[in-house]
């Protein structure tokens, strides 16, 4: 659980010059200070886009030290957290309290279960977004969050930073954000706790030169000070004067330092005093031994600090102070006894780094809870062998004050290390084993992405989008096991042919990925020398560190994942554990996705086998059909289309069986066969649909429903008879390009009632007309009425160009084919009435506009 120490500060950009680096730093400091000031927040941060555009990198922080942020130093741009959301959307993300955070960003609330409000705003200038800025505050009792004025001021601070960065970028002086550099740390502003006044005192004449601060310490307006030591002496407690004068003369005569405490009377009474420290020295004056003795020095007024320290040292309980990054800056003697450690061992270090029994992550998590929420936190600590202490932390802008004491009453049953102790308000409800900040979020974020991934390709994409920016890697390869050999499934960042040499590697080969997979233990390599020492001659590429993760699901090897780093990367224990856990998630998701891919291929093959492979060539007609599967899930649909020639006529049908599964597809195949049988037998259109309805109810199961639109076309006359069964109305494009919805009557869905009647509607088409039959997947949109979708399709049919019928079909499907989340399948059947031109007489001669004989199109 130990937190890593702060590295030395370095520029977060590739600096073009010192002056430009200072200009950037000034802009970052000004922005983060302004953001915290105008919003009243206790912490602020700036995240800027990394060079590879995959991450947002912490570049400046105020109030919350970078060591506290841990896993949040680098955030994937597609993460579902407020800073990334503000960057992607360009919108202000305001979360007034923990309840709103839980509702809108539940994964963040699980990883940071602390009460706080936050606001995130993009940092941009013009069309370019450089990153995002965020602030945190303690939630207000009314849950109001930031006011409109505060939001506007925060946006202004972010816009000023964006303008400054754009100005630097325009001069080619911004560079790329360096993920390896430490962020700019900005301490929050504070009022000085100690006043210092300077003086020069002639001990012979009593003349004294004093600055304004010294006069203020003694309670004398600077303009009224007459330059005499006696004037200041009148403000000193009389009992302290003789000893002070004697010490001053001795220091002047012996040429040594003077250090003395004095009591200054504030109100002239004997009970109203405060203690100051006076420090002085005799200045060197070589060559002038006759010069009057002088003392030059300073008076330090620490207010009540000295008295407070003295009082705290007398108490039996332990008192201490922590810097914003958790280091001890003060510890009284009682704390030494409680912790059984000396002050020189404690000061300047984090307690959990010094004492092994404080190294449980739950204790550091309590510290984080106090910093993030800016609320007091109290909890139990177990000191070996079996003693209990209570710790209480009280945060502030400049750090934290705490106290510790022995628990003298019995510890309640079930209480453990880190158990919250009630303060004035309700205790924080935190898990006693809460992990480090950010670690749990990484698991949740990748787990969520893998849950949404359906195919193996989507799993690989999710892993690349999460792992690379989260851990700072630049390269990723995922291999799967087939017939005890490794085969590359996906890679990011590697040259095209670099991994080809490893394709088909047997599992018994001695390579890092195979060794990790066969042993079941991840392999972390932090240097090229280390890798070459274990695997001599192995190609290295341009990586310097690697993580090889075995992907094992249900005790069976699924594959391996390799994460590569362009620079030397150290893998601390926590990161190794986190990557190991993520490897298990990846393996489970990949195993599920590969099973899906196999079943999907089988199901799609079944459905494709049930659809017509070739449409017939028909006289006077051009016909083309399209089938478009849904894009989400493995569901297969019951949509179908068919063209059935019968003597002088042709039957056209489009249908849709309810459901997206194998039974629906099987029912679709049976209905298609039934319709073909009834049509071939010479049934009238209404009877074909009615007989199909009875067949569905009697033989295929009453749980299934279906819809269809059936048209019997007479190519010589242009007459078409249409029957609808709960299906979308057909569309007709006229020869002049206008399109209309054919409002023909229809009957109920197939499979509802066996006595249903299906009326026929008859119309005559003009040469050049196009009849469109389709399923509802083409016109349905989430949140939109299906009638509006049919109207959109009618307009598209009227305005989509193309000489050939198949071009028209492709145009009508263009939007649907580009949709990434369309759930329903689509069937489309277009029929163009294209009779040959009437025969010409000899007097008329050949026509310049004669058309070739029509032929069917696929």
C-alpha positions in Angstrom: 0.0 0.0 0.0 2.9 2.3 0.3 2.7 5.3 -1.9 5.6 6.2 -4.1 7.5 9.3 -3.3 7.3 12.4 -5.4 9.7 12.6 -8.2 11.6 15.8 -8.9 9.6 18.3 -10.9 10.1 18.3 -14.6 8.4 20.0 -17.5 5.3 18.1 -18.7 6.0 19.1 -22.3 8.8 18.8 -24.7 10.0 22.4 -24.0 11.3 24.4 -26.9 13.0 26.9 -24.6 13.2 27.9 -21.0 11.1 31.0 -21.6 8.3 29.0 -23.3 8.4 26.4 -20.5 8.0 29.2 -18.0 5.1 30.7 -20.0 3.3 27.3 -20.0 3.8 26.8 -16.3 2.5 30.3 -15.6 -0.6 29.6 -17.6 -1.2 26.2 -15.8 -0.6 27.7 -12.3 -2.8 30.7 -13.0 -5.6 28.5 -14.4 -5.7 26.0 -11.6 -5.5 28.7 -8.9 -8.2 30.7 -10.5 -10.4 27.6 -10.9 -10.2 26.7 -7.2 -10.6 30.3 -6.1 -13.7 31.2 -8.1 -15.5 27.9 -7.2 -14.4 27.7 -3.6 -13.1 24.2 -4.3 -10.4 22.5 -2.2 -8.7 20.8 -5.1 -8.3 21.5 -8.8 -6.4 19.8 -11.7 -5.7 20.2 -15.4 -5.5 17.2 -17.7 -4.1 17.7 -21.2 -4.2 15.4 -24.2 -1.2 13.0 -24.6 0.9 12.9 -27.8 -0.9 9.8 -29.0 -4.3 11.3 -28.4 -5.4 8.2 -26.3 -5.0 9.6 -22.8 -5.6 12.7 -20.7 -2.5 13.3 -18.6 -2.4 15.1 -15.3 -0.4 18.3 -16.0 -1.2 20.5 -13.0 -2.7 19.9 -9.6 -3.7 22.2 -6.7 -4.9 21.0 -3.3 -4.8 17.2 -4.1 -1.2 16.0 -4.4 -0.3 13.9 -7.5 0.7 11.0 -5.2 -2.9 10.9 -3.9 -4.3 10.6 -7.5 -2.4 7.4 -8.1 -4.3 5.7 -10.9 -5.7 8.9 -12.2 -2.5 10.4 -13.4 -3.4 9.1 -16.9 -7.0 8.7 -18.0 -8.2 7.1 -21.3 -10.1 9.6 -23.3 -13.0 7.1 -23.7 -13.3 6.5 -20.0 -16.7 7.0 -18.4 -15.6 9.6 -15.9 -16.3 13.3 -15.8 -13.0 14.7 -17.0 -13.0 12.4 -20.1 -16.7 13.1 -20.7 -16.0 16.9 -20.6 -13.1 16.5 -23.1 -15.1 14.2 -25.5 -18.4 16.1 -25.4 -17.1 19.7 -25.0 -19.7 20.1 -22.4 -19.6 21.3 -18.7 -20.1 18.2 -16.4 -21.4 19.3 -13.1 -22.0 16.8 -10.2 -23.3 18.6 -7.1 -22.8 15.7 -4.7 -22.1 12.0 -4.2 -25.7 11.1 -5.1 -25.6 12.7 -8.5 -22.1 11.2 -9.1 -23.5 7.7 -8.3 -26.5 8.2 -10.7 -24.5 9.5 -13.6 -21.1 7.8 -13.1 -21.7 4.7 -10.9 -18.2 3.2 -11.6 -16.5 6.3 -10.4 -18.6 6.2 -7.2 -17.5 2.7 -6.5 -13.9 3.5 -7.0 -14.1 6.8 -5.0 -16.8 6.2 -2.3 -16.3 9.6 -0.8 -18.7 12.5 -0.4 -17.6 15.3 -2.8 -18.9 17.5 -5.6 -17.1 18.1 -8.8 -17.1 20.0 -12.0 -15.2 19.3 -15.2 -14.9 21.7 -18.1 -13.1 21.3 -21.5 -9.9 23.4 -22.1 -10.2 24.5 -25.7 -9.6 27.4 -28.1 -11.6 27.6 -31.3 -12.0 24.1 -32.8 -9.2 22.6 -30.8 -9.6 20.9 -27.4 -6.4 20.6 -25.4 -7.8 18.7 -22.5 -10.1 19.3 -19.4 -10.0 21.0 -16.0 -11.7 19.7 -12.9 -12.4 20.9 -9.4 -13.6 19.2 -6.2 -15.5 20.6 -3.3 -17.1 19.4 -0.1 -20.9 19.0 -0.8 -23.1 21.7 0.5 -26.0 20.7 2.8 -28.6 21.8 0.2 -26.8 19.9 -2.6 -26.8 23.0 -4.8 -23.3 22.7 -6.2 -21.8 25.6 -8.1 -23.8 28.7 -8.9 -24.3 30.0 -12.4 -21.7 32.7 -11.7 -19.2 30.1 -10.5 -19.8 27.9 -13.5 -19.2 30.9 -15.8 -16.1 31.8 -14.0 -14.7 28.3 -14.2 -15.4 28.2 -17.9 -13.6 31.5 -18.3 -10.5 30.1 -16.4 -10.5 27.1 -18.7 -10.9 29.3 -21.8 -8.0 31.5 -20.7 -5.8 28.5 -20.4 -6.9 27.2 -23.8 -6.1 30.6 -25.4 -2.6 30.5 -23.8 -2.0 27.0 -25.0 -3.2 27.9 -28.5 -0.9 30.9 -28.6 2.0 28.6 -27.7 0.9 26.0 -30.2 0.8 28.7 -32.9 4.4 29.5 -32.3 5.3 25.8 -32.4 6.3 26.1 -28.7 3.8 23.9 -27.0 5.2 20.5 -27.8 3.5 17.2 -26.9 2.4 16.4 -23.4 5.0 14.0 -21.8 3.3 11.3 -19.8 6.5 10.5 -17.9 7.0 14.1 -16.6 5.8 15.1 -13.2 2.8 17.5 -13.1 3.1 21.1 -11.9 2.1 21.1 -8.2 0.5 24.3 -7.0 0.1 24.8 -3.3 -3.2 26.5 -2.3 -2.9 30.1 -1.2 -2.8 30.8 2.5 -2.4 33.7 4.9 1.1 33.8 6.6 0.9 32.2 10.0 4.1 34.0 11.3 5.0 37.7 11.1 8.7 38.7 10.9 9.9 42.3 11.7 13.5 43.5 11.1 15.5 45.9 13.2 18.9 47.6 13.6 19.6 48.7 17.2 22.4 51.0 18.4 23.0 49.8 22.0 24.9 53.0 23.0 22.5 55.6 21.7 19.3 53.6 21.9 18.4 54.5 18.3 16.6 51.8 16.6 15.6 51.4 12.9 12.5 49.2 12.4 10.5 48.2 9.4 6.7 48.4 9.2 6.1 44.8 10.2 8.2 45.2 13.4 6.1 48.2 14.3 2.9 46.3 13.7 4.1 43.4 15.9 4.6 45.9 18.8 1.3 47.5 18.0 2.7 50.9 16.9 1.6 52.6 13.7 4.8 52.9 11.6 4.3 56.7 11.1 4.2 57.2 14.8 7.3 55.3 15.7 10.0 57.8 16.8 13.1 55.6 16.2 13.8 55.0 19.9 14.3 51.6 21.5 12.6 52.9 24.7 9.4 53.3 22.7 9.3 49.6 21.9 10.5 48.7 25.4 7.4 50.3 26.8 5.4 47.6 25.1 7.4 44.8 26.6 6.3 43.1 29.9 8.4 45.0 32.6 9.5 41.8 34.3 11.2 40.6 31.0 13.2 43.8 30.4 16.2 43.4 32.8 17.0 39.9 31.5 16.6 41.0 27.9 18.9 44.0 28.3 21.6 42.0 30.0 21.4 39.3 27.3 21.7 41.9 24.6 24.7 43.6 26.1 26.5 40.3 26.6 25.8 39.3 23.0 27.2 42.6 21.7 30.3 42.4 23.9 31.0 38.7 23.1 30.0 39.0 19.4 27.6 36.1 19.6 24.0 35.4 18.5 21.2 36.6 20.6 18.1 34.4 21.0 15.5 35.6 23.5 11.7 35.3 24.2 9.8 38.4 25.2 6.2 39.0 26.2 4.5 41.9 24.5 1.5 43.6 26.2 -1.3 43.9 23.7 -3.8 46.0 25.7 -1.6 47.4 28.4 -2.8 45.0 31.1 -0.7 42.4 32.8 -2.9 39.5 31.7 -3.0 40.3 28.0 0.4 39.3 26.6 1.7 37.3 23.7 5.2 35.8 23.3 7.6 36.7 20.5 11.1 35.5 19.6 13.9 38.0 19.1 17.0 37.0 17.1 20.0 39.2 16.7 23.6 39.3 15.8 26.5 41.8 15.9 27.5 42.9 12.4 31.1 42.7 11.4 32.8 46.1 11.1 36.5 45.5 10.4 38.9 48.5 10.7 36.6 50.4 13.1 37.0 49.2 16.6 35.6 52.4 18.0 32.2 51.9 16.4 29.1 51.7 18.6 27.9 48.2 19.3 24.9 47.2 17.1 22.5 44.4 17.0 20.7 43.6 13.8 18.0 40.9 13.6 14.4 40.0 13.5 11.4 39.6 15.8 9.2 36.5 15.0 5.6 36.6 16.0 4.0 33.2 15.6 0.8 34.3 17.2 -0.5 31.6 19.6 1.6 28.9 17.8 4.3 28.7 20.4 1.7 28.4 23.2 -0.3 25.8 21.3 2.8 23.7 20.6 3.8 23.9 24.3 0.2 22.8 25.3 0.1 20.0 22.8 3.5 18.7 24.1 2.0 18.4 27.6 -1.0 16.2 26.5 -1.1 12.5 26.8 -2.7 11.9 23.4 -0.7 11.9 20.2 -1.0 14.9 18.0 0.5 15.3 14.5 0.3 17.3 11.3 0.5 15.9 7.7 1.5 17.7 4.5 -1.0 17.5 1.6 0.9 14.4 0.3 0.7 12.6 3.6 4.1 13.3 5.1 4.5 14.0 8.8 5.5 17.6 9.5 4.9 17.6 13.2 4.6 14.9 15.9 4.4 15.5 19.6 6.2 13.3 22.1 3.1 11.4 23.0 2.7 10.2 19.4 6.2 8.9 19.6 5.2 6.7 22.5 1.9 5.5 20.8 3.6 4.7 17.5 6.8 3.4 19.2 9.0 5.3 16.8 11.3 8.3 17.2 10.5 11.7 15.6 13.5 11.6 13.4 12.1 8.3 11.9 8.7 9.8 11.4 9.2 13.4 10.2 9.2 13.9 6.5 7.8 10.5 5.8 4.4 8.9 5.4 3.4 6.9 8.4 2.4 3.9 6.3 5.9 3.9 4.7 7.6 3.8 8.2 5.5 1.4 10.2 4.6 -2.0 8.8 1.5 -2.3 10.9 0.1 0.9 9.2 0.7 -0.5 5.8 -2.8 -1.9 5.4 -4.4 -0.2 2.3 -7.5 0.6 4.4 -5.6 3.2 6.5 -4.3 5.1 3.4 -7.8 5.0 2.0 -9.1 6.7 5.1 -6.5 9.4 4.5 -7.7 9.7 0.9 -11.3 10.0 2.1 -10.4 12.9 4.3 -8.5 14.7 1.5 -11.1 14.2 -1.2 -14.2 15.0 1.0 -12.4 17.6 3.2 -14.4 16.1 6.1 -13.0 14.7 9.4 -12.5 11.0 9.4 -11.9 8.8 12.5 -11.1 5.1 12.4 -9.6 2.2 14.4 -6.0 1.0 14.0 -4.7 -2.3 15.3 -1.2 -2.0 16.9 0.6 -5.4 17.4 0.2 -7.6 19.2 -3.4 -6.8 20.1 -3.9 -3.2 21.1 -6.2 -0.8 19.4 -5.8 2.9 18.7 -8.2 5.5 17.4 -7.0 7.9 14.8 -8.8 11.1 13.8 -7.9 13.2 10.7 -9.0 16.8 10.2 -8.2 18.1 6.7 -7.6 21.6 5.6 -6.2 23.5 2.6 -2.6 23.3 3.8 -2.6 19.7 5.0 -4.1 17.8 7.8 -4.1 17.8 11.6 -4.7 14.5 13.5 -4.7 13.0 16.9 -4.3 9.4 18.1 -5.1 7.7 21.4 -5.4 4.3 23.0 -8.8 2.7 22.9 -9.5 2.0 26.6 -12.9 0.5 26.2 -13.6 -2.9 24.6 -13.6 -2.9 20.8 -17.1 -3.9 19.5 -17.4 -7.4 18.1 -16.8 -7.5 14.3 -14.8 -4.3 14.3 -11.6 -4.5 12.3 -8.7 -2.3 11.1 -10.1 0.9 9.5 -13.6 0.6 11.0 -15.1 4.1 11.0 -15.6 5.8 14.4 -18.5 8.2 14.5 -17.7 11.9 14.5 -20.2 14.7 14.8 -21.9 13.4 11.7 -22.4 9.9 10.5 -19.3 7.9 9.8 -18.2 7.2 6.2 -19.5 3.9 5.0 -16.4 2.5 3.5 -15.2 -1.1 3.0 -12.5 -2.1 5.5 -10.5 -3.5 2.6 -10.9 -0.7 0.1 -8.1 -0.9 -2.5 -6.0 2.0 -3.7 -7.6 4.9 -5.5 -8.0 4.1 -9.2 -7.2 0.3 -9.0 -10.8 -0.7 -8.6 -11.9 1.7 -11.2 -9.5 0.1 -13.8 -11.1 -3.3 -13.1 -14.6 -1.8 -13.4 -13.8 0.2 -16.5 -12.3 -2.7 -18.4 -15.0 -5.1 -17.1 -17.7 -2.8 -18.3 -16.1 -2.5 -21.8 -15.7 -6.2 -22.0 -19.3 -6.8 -21.0 -20.4 -4.7 -24.0 -18.0 -6.4 -26.4 -19.7 -9.2 -28.3 -17.2 -10.4 -30.9 -13.6 -11.3 -30.4 -12.6 -8.3 -32.4 -14.6 -6.0 -30.1 -12.9 -7.6 -27.1 -9.5 -6.9 -28.6 -10.5 -3.3 -29.3 -11.8 -2.8 -25.8 -8.6 -4.2 -24.3 -6.4 -1.9 -26.5 -8.5 1.2 -25.7 -8.3 0.6 -21.9 -5.0 -1.1 -21.2 -2.7 1.0 -23.3 -3.6 4.5 -21.9 -4.2 3.2 -18.4 -0.7 1.8 -17.9 1.2 4.0 -20.4 1.9 1.2 -22.9 2.4 1.8 -26.6 2.1 -1.7 -28.0 -0.4 -4.5 -27.5 -0.7 -8.0 -29.0 -3.3 -10.7 -28.3 -2.8 -14.2 -29.4 -5.2 -17.2 -29.1 -4.6 -20.9 -28.8 -5.7 -23.1 -31.6 -4.5 -26.7 -31.8 -1.8 -26.0 -29.2 -0.3 -23.2 -31.2 -0.4 -19.4 -30.7 -2.1 -17.4 -33.5 -2.2 -13.6 -33.6 -5.7 -12.2 -33.2 -5.1 -8.5 -32.8 -2.2 -6.0 -32.4 -1.7 -2.3 -31.9 1.5 -0.3 -32.4 3.8 -3.0 -33.8 5.2 -2.8 -37.3 3.2 -4.8 -39.8 5.6 -7.8 -40.2 7.3 -7.8 -36.7 4.9 -10.3 -35.1 4.6 -12.5 -38.3 7.7 -14.5 -37.2 5.8 -15.7 -34.1 2.7 -16.9 -35.9 1.8 -20.5 -35.2 4.3 -20.8 -32.4 3.8 -24.1 -30.5 3.0 -23.9 -26.8 6.2 -25.8 -25.9 8.4 -23.2 -27.5 10.5 -21.2 -25.1 9.2 -17.7 -25.5 7.9 -15.2 -23.0 4.3 -15.5 -24.1 4.3 -19.3 -24.2 6.1 -19.5 -20.8 3.6 -17.2 -19.2 0.7 -19.2 -20.7 2.0 -22.7 -19.8 3.0 -21.7 -16.3 -0.1 -19.7 -15.7 1.9 -16.8 -14.1 2.3 -13.4 -15.7 5.8 -12.3 -16.7 7.0 -8.7 -16.1 10.2 -7.7 -17.8 11.5 -4.2 -17.0 14.6 -4.0 -19.3 15.9 -5.3 -22.6 18.9 -6.8 -20.8 16.6 -8.8 -18.5 14.7 -10.2 -21.5 17.8 -11.0 -23.5 19.4 -12.7 -20.5 16.4 -15.1 -20.2 15.6 -15.4 -23.9 18.9 -14.9 -25.9 18.4 -13.8 -29.5 14.7 -12.9 -29.2 13.7 -10.0 -31.4 13.1 -6.9 -29.3 11.8 -4.3 -31.7 11.9 -0.8 -30.1 10.3 -1.7 -26.8 12.2 -1.5 -23.5 9.7 -3.1 -21.0 7.0 -5.8 -21.3 4.2 -7.4 -19.5 3.2 -10.9 -20.7 -0.2 -11.9 -19.3 -1.6 -15.5 -19.6 -5.3 -15.6 -20.6 -6.8 -18.6 -18.8 -10.5 -19.3 -18.5 -12.0 -22.3 -16.7 -8.5 -23.7 -16.1 -8.0 -23.8 -19.9 -5.5 -21.7 -21.8 -7.3 -19.3 -24.1 -4.4 -17.1 -25.3 -1.8 -14.5 -24.1 -1.6 -10.8 -24.0 1.6 -8.8 -24.5 1.8 -5.2 -23.4 4.9 -3.3 -24.6 6.5 0.0 -23.5 8.7 2.3 -25.6 10.6 3.4 -22.4 11.7 1.6 -19.3 8.7 0.9 -17.2 8.7 -0.2 -13.6 5.9 -2.6 -12.4 5.2 -1.9 -8.7 3.5 -4.7 -6.8 0.1 -3.1 -7.0 0.3 -2.7 -10.8 1.4 -6.3 -11.2 -1.6 -7.5 -9.2 -4.0 -5.3 -11.1 -2.7 -6.5 -14.5 -2.9 -10.1 -13.3 -6.6 -9.6 -12.4 -7.3 -7.8 -15.7 -5.8 -10.8 -17.5 -8.5 -13.0 -16.0 -11.2 -10.6 -17.1 -9.8 -10.6 -20.7 -9.6 -14.3 -20.8 -13.2 -14.8 -19.8 -14.4 -12.2 -22.3 -12.3 -13.6 -25.1 -13.5 -17.2 -24.5 -17.1 -16.0 -24.5 -16.6 -13.9 -27.7 -14.9 -16.7 -29.6 -17.8 -19.0 -28.7 -20.2 -16.3 -29.9 -18.3 -15.9 -33.2 -18.6 -19.7 -33.9 -22.3 -19.8 -33.1 -22.8 -16.6 -35.1 -21.2 -18.0 -38.2 -23.4 -21.1 -37.9 -26.6 -19.2 -37.4 -25.9 -16.8 -40.2 -25.1 -19.8 -42.5 -28.5 -21.3 -41.6 -30.3 -18.1 -42.4 -28.5 -17.4 -45.6 -29.3 -21.0 -46.7 -33.0 -20.1 -46.3 -32.9 -17.0 -48.5 -33.0 -17.2 -52.3 -29.5 -17.3 -53.8 -30.6 -16.1 -57.3 -33.7 -14.3 -58.4 -35.3 -15.5 -61.7 -35.1 -13.6 -65.0 -38.6 -12.3 -65.8 -40.2 -10.8 -68.9 -41.1 -7.1 -68.5 -39.7 -6.9 -65.0 -36.5 -6.0 -63.3 -36.2 -7.4 -59.8 -33.5 -7.0 -57.1 -33.5 -8.1 -53.5 -31.4 -7.2 -50.4 -31.0 -8.7 -47.0 -29.1 -6.8 -44.3 -28.5 -8.6 -40.9 -28.7 -6.7 -37.6 -25.4 -5.4 -36.3 -25.8 -6.1 -32.5 -25.8 -9.4 -30.8 -25.8 -12.9 -32.3 -29.6 -12.9 -33.0 -30.6 -14.1 -36.4 -33.9 -12.8 -37.8 -37.0 -14.1 -39.5 -37.0 -11.6 -42.4 -37.2 -13.0 -45.9 -38.1 -12.1 -49.4 -38.9 -14.3 -52.4 -39.8 -14.1 -56.1 -42.0 -17.0 -57.5 -42.8 -17.2 -61.3 -46.2 -19.0 -62.0 -47.0 -19.1 -65.7 -47.9 -15.7 -66.9 -47.7 -14.1 -63.5 -45.0 -13.7 -60.7 -45.5 -13.7 -57.0 -43.5 -11.2 -54.9 -43.3 -11.5 -51.1 -41.5 -10.0 -48.2 -42.1 -11.3 -44.7 -40.9 -11.0 -41.1 -41.3 -13.7 -38.4 -41.3 -12.3 -34.8 -38.1 -13.0 -32.9 -34.3 -13.0 -33.5 -33.3 -16.6 -32.8 -32.9 -20.0 -34.5 -36.6 -20.9 -34.0 -37.6 -17.7 -35.8 -35.3 -18.4 -38.7 -36.6 -22.0 -38.9 -40.2 -20.8 -38.9 -39.2 -18.3 -41.7 -37.9 -21.2 -43.8 -41.1 -23.2 -43.3 -43.4 -20.2 -44.1 -41.3 -19.5 -47.2 -41.8 -23.1 -48.4 -45.5 -23.0 -47.6 -46.0 -19.8 -49.6 -44.2 -21.3 -52.5 -46.5 -24.4 -52.4 -49.7 -22.4 -52.2 -48.6 -20.0 -55.0 -47.6 -23.0 -57.2 -50.9 -24.6 -56.6 -52.7 -21.6 -58.1 -54.3 -20.1 -55.0 -55.5 -16.5 -55.2 -53.3 -13.9 -53.3 -55.8 -13.6 -50.4 -56.1 -17.4 -50.1 -52.3 -17.8 -50.1 -52.0 -15.5 -47.1 -55.0 -17.0 -45.3 -53.7 -20.6 -45.8 -50.3 -19.6 -44.6 -51.9 -18.1 -41.5 -53.7 -21.3 -40.7 -50.6 -23.4 -41.3 -48.7 -21.2 -38.8 -51.4 -21.6 -36.1 -51.9 -25.4 -36.7 -48.5 -26.7 -37.4 -45.7 -24.3 -36.5 -46.8 -23.3 -33.1 -49.2 -20.6 -31.8 -46.4 -18.7 -30.0 -45.0 -17.4 -33.3 -46.3 -14.3 -35.1 -45.4 -13.1 -38.5 -46.2 -10.4 -41.0 -46.0 -10.3 -44.8 -46.8 -8.3 -47.9 -47.7 -10.4 -50.9 -48.0 -9.0 -54.5 -49.1 -11.0 -57.6 -47.9 -9.2 -60.7 -49.1 -9.7 -64.3 -46.1 -8.5 -66.3 -48.0 -8.2 -69.6 -50.8 -6.0 -68.3 -49.0 -4.2 -65.4 -51.8 -5.3 -63.0 -50.7 -6.1 -59.5 -52.8 -7.6 -56.7 -51.6 -6.8 -53.1 -52.4 -8.5 -49.8 -51.1 -7.3 -46.4 -51.0 -9.2 -43.2 -50.0 -6.8 -40.4 -47.1 -5.5 -42.6 -45.8 -2.1 -43.6 -47.5 -0.6 -46.6 -45.7 -1.0 -50.0 -44.2 2.1 -51.7 -44.6 3.0 -55.4 -42.3 5.3 -57.4 -44.0 6.7 -60.5 -42.2 7.1 -63.8 -41.9 10.9 -63.2 -39.9 10.3 -60.0 -42.7 11.0 -57.5 -43.1 8.3 -54.8 -46.2 7.5 -52.7 -47.3 5.2 -49.9 -49.9 2.6 -51.1 -52.6 2.8 -48.5 -54.0 -0.7 -49.3 -56.2 -2.4 -46.7 -54.8 -5.4 -44.8 -55.6 -8.1 -42.4 -54.1 -9.0 -38.9 -50.7 -10.6 -38.3 -50.2 -14.2 -39.2 -50.7 -16.4 -36.2 -53.4 -14.4 -34.4 -56.7 -16.0 -35.4 -57.4 -18.8 -37.9 -60.5 -17.2 -39.4 -58.9 -14.0 -40.4 -59.6 -12.6 -43.8 -57.0 -10.8 -46.0 -58.5 -8.5 -48.6 -56.9 -8.0 -52.0 -56.2 -4.6 -53.6 -55.6 -4.3 -57.3 -53.9 -1.5 -59.2 -52.3 -1.0 -62.6 -48.7 0.2 -62.9 -47.4 2.5 -65.6 -44.3 1.5 -67.4 -41.2 2.7 -65.5 -42.9 2.3 -62.0 -41.0 0.8 -59.1 -42.8 -1.2 -56.4 -40.9 -1.5 -53.1 -41.7 -4.2 -50.5 -39.7 -4.0 -47.2 -39.6 -5.1 -43.6 -39.9 -2.8 -40.6 -36.2 -2.9 -39.8 -35.7 -0.4 -42.6 -38.0 2.2 -41.2 -38.0 1.8 -37.4 -35.7 4.1 -35.4 -35.4 4.3 -31.6 -37.5 7.1 -30.2 -39.3 7.8 -33.6 -42.7 6.9 -34.8 -42.7 4.2 -37.5 -45.0 6.4 -39.7 -42.2 9.0 -39.8 -39.8 6.2 -40.8 -42.0 5.2 -43.7 -42.3 8.8 -44.8 -38.5 9.1 -44.8 -38.2 6.0 -46.9 -40.8 7.4 -49.4 -38.8 10.6 -49.7 -35.6 8.6 -50.2 -37.2 6.4 -52.9 -38.2 9.6 -54.7 -34.8 11.3 -54.6 -32.3 8.4 -54.7 -30.7 8.4 -58.2 -29.1 5.6 -60.1 -29.5 4.1 -63.6 -29.8 0.6 -62.3 -32.3 -0.9 -59.9 -29.5 -2.4 -57.7 -28.1 1.1 -57.3 -31.5 2.2 -56.1 -31.6 -0.7 -53.6 -28.1 0.1 -52.3 -29.0 3.8 -51.9 -32.1 3.0 -49.9 -30.0 0.8 -47.5 -27.0 3.2 -47.3 -27.9 4.8 -43.9 -29.0 1.4 -42.4 -25.8 -0.3 -43.5 -23.6 2.4 -41.8 -25.4 2.1 -38.5 -23.4 0.5 -35.8 -26.2 -0.4 -33.4 -29.1 -1.4 -35.5 -30.9 -4.3 -33.8 -33.3 -5.5 -36.5 -32.7 -7.2 -39.8 -33.9 -5.7 -43.1 -35.4 -7.3 -46.2 -36.0 -5.2 -49.3 -37.5 -6.3 -52.6 -37.7 -3.8 -55.5 -39.6 -4.6 -58.7 -39.5 -2.3 -61.8 -42.2 -2.6 -64.5 -40.3 -2.3 -67.7 -42.3 -3.6 -70.7 -40.7 -3.2 -74.1 -41.8 -0.1 -76.1 -44.8 -0.6 -78.4 -44.0 -1.8 -82.0 -43.4 1.1 -84.5 -44.9 1.4 -88.0 -42.7 1.8 -91.0 -43.7 5.4 -91.4 -42.4 6.2 -87.8 -39.0 4.7 -88.3 -36.8 3.6 -85.4 -37.0 5.6 -82.2 -33.9 7.3 -80.8 -35.0 6.4 -77.3 -35.6 2.6 -77.7 -34.6 0.6 -74.6 -32.9 -2.8 -74.7 -34.9 -5.8 -73.7 -35.3 -6.0 -69.9 -33.5 -8.5 -67.8 -33.6 -9.3 -64.1 -31.0 -7.9 -61.7 -29.6 -9.5 -58.7 
